[in-house]
Amino acid sequence: MKKALIVYYSRTGNTEKMAEYIAEGIRVSGHEAELKKVSEIKTKKDLAGYEAYIFGCPTYHRGMPANFETFLFLAQTANLEGKIGGAFGSYTHSGDAPKMIFDTMEFVFKMKVTELGSFNMLEKMVGTREGMKACHDYGKAIGEKL
Ligand SMILES: Cc1cc2nc3c(=O)[nH]c(=O)nc-3n(C[C@H](O)[C@H](O)[C@H](O)COP(=O)(O)O)c2cc1C
């Protein structure tokens, strides 16, 4: 059994719901999944000891929230090279943030990113059965890579 860490920011709860469903998908595939709000990550030590990292935040103003940008600078110091990576977030019309995070994971952190790419979910889908299943599937795909 391996361990995955999901770090997320969510202002109004949609991305948080996605995080919980993705964690369930990882657990169903037989691995441990820990959830942490981005505000709980204070030092690079808080990122140590996992095989997979899934980072999630919503898109606001065509980008990622400032606290998540700051978090990625901290994550840069945590040596995540070769670790499994995925990124997700809720959105309504442009959905830029998950792709930005995913690119940073792939090209800057040199992580082994999931073939599924980044995972964007329309806000109105998050609370649906179909939305929940899509999140489970993303988690399972990460779990299978572990
Ligand atoms: C002020 C504001 C700006 C937003 N800007 C964008 C945007 O540029 N692109 C987009 O796709 N969604 C945008 N959204 C929609 C949010 O991404 C969406 O509500 C999302 O579900 C919020 O996720 P959360 O509940 O995890 O905070 C914006 C929402 C607000 C309130």
The ligand as a MOL file (V3000), in Angstrom:
LIG
                    3D

  0  0  0     0  0            999 V3000
M  V30 BEGIN CTAB
M  V30 COUNTS 31 33 0 0 0
M  V30 BEGIN ATOM
M  V30 1 C -14.7480 36.3660 -9.0460 0
M  V30 2 C -14.7500 35.0290 -9.7540 0
M  V30 3 C -13.9190 34.8420 -10.8320 0
M  V30 4 C -13.9270 33.6290 -11.5420 0
M  V30 5 N -13.1000 33.4610 -12.6170 0
M  V30 6 C -13.1690 32.3240 -13.3400 0
M  V30 7 C -12.3800 32.1650 -14.5010 0
M  V30 8 O -11.5880 33.0300 -14.8920 0
M  V30 9 N -12.5110 31.0220 -15.2090 0
M  V30 10 C -13.3680 30.0170 -14.8500 0
M  V30 11 O -13.4350 29.0070 -15.5230 0
M  V30 12 N -14.1160 30.1330 -13.7280 0
M  V30 13 C -14.0440 31.2580 -12.9820 0
M  V30 14 N -14.7960 31.3880 -11.8460 0
M  V30 15 C -15.6610 30.2660 -11.4210 0
M  V30 16 C -15.0300 29.3780 -10.3480 0
M  V30 17 O -13.8860 28.7290 -10.8480 0
M  V30 18 C -16.0540 28.3300 -9.9220 0
M  V30 19 O -17.0910 28.9750 -9.1970 0
M  V30 20 C -15.4910 27.2030 -9.1010 0
M  V30 21 O -16.4430 26.1660 -8.9730 0
M  V30 22 C -15.0680 27.6550 -7.7090 0
M  V30 23 O -14.4750 26.5560 -7.0630 0
M  V30 24 P -14.4250 26.4110 -5.4650 0
M  V30 25 O -15.8470 26.1830 -5.0000 0
M  V30 26 O -13.5800 25.2350 -5.2430 0
M  V30 27 O -13.8580 27.6900 -4.9160 0
M  V30 28 C -14.8080 32.5910 -11.1470 0
M  V30 29 C -15.6370 32.7890 -10.0280 0
M  V30 30 C -15.6150 33.9950 -9.3400 0
M  V30 31 C -16.5410 34.1780 -8.1620 0
M  V30 END ATOM
M  V30 BEGIN BOND
M  V30 1 1 1 2
M  V30 2 1 2 3
M  V30 3 2 2 30
M  V30 4 2 3 4
M  V30 5 1 4 5
M  V30 6 1 4 28
M  V30 7 2 5 6
M  V30 8 1 6 7
M  V30 9 1 6 13
M  V30 10 2 7 8
M  V30 11 1 7 9
M  V30 12 1 9 10
M  V30 13 2 10 11
M  V30 14 1 10 12
M  V30 15 2 12 13
M  V30 16 1 13 14
M  V30 17 1 14 15
M  V30 18 1 14 28
M  V30 19 1 15 16
M  V30 20 1 16 17
M  V30 21 1 16 18
M  V30 22 1 18 19
M  V30 23 1 18 20
M  V30 24 1 20 21
M  V30 25 1 20 22
M  V30 26 1 22 23
M  V30 27 1 23 24
M  V30 28 2 24 25
M  V30 29 1 24 26
M  V30 30 1 24 27
M  V30 31 2 28 29
M  V30 32 1 29 30
M  V30 33 1 30 31
M  V30 END BOND
M  V30 END CTAB
M  END
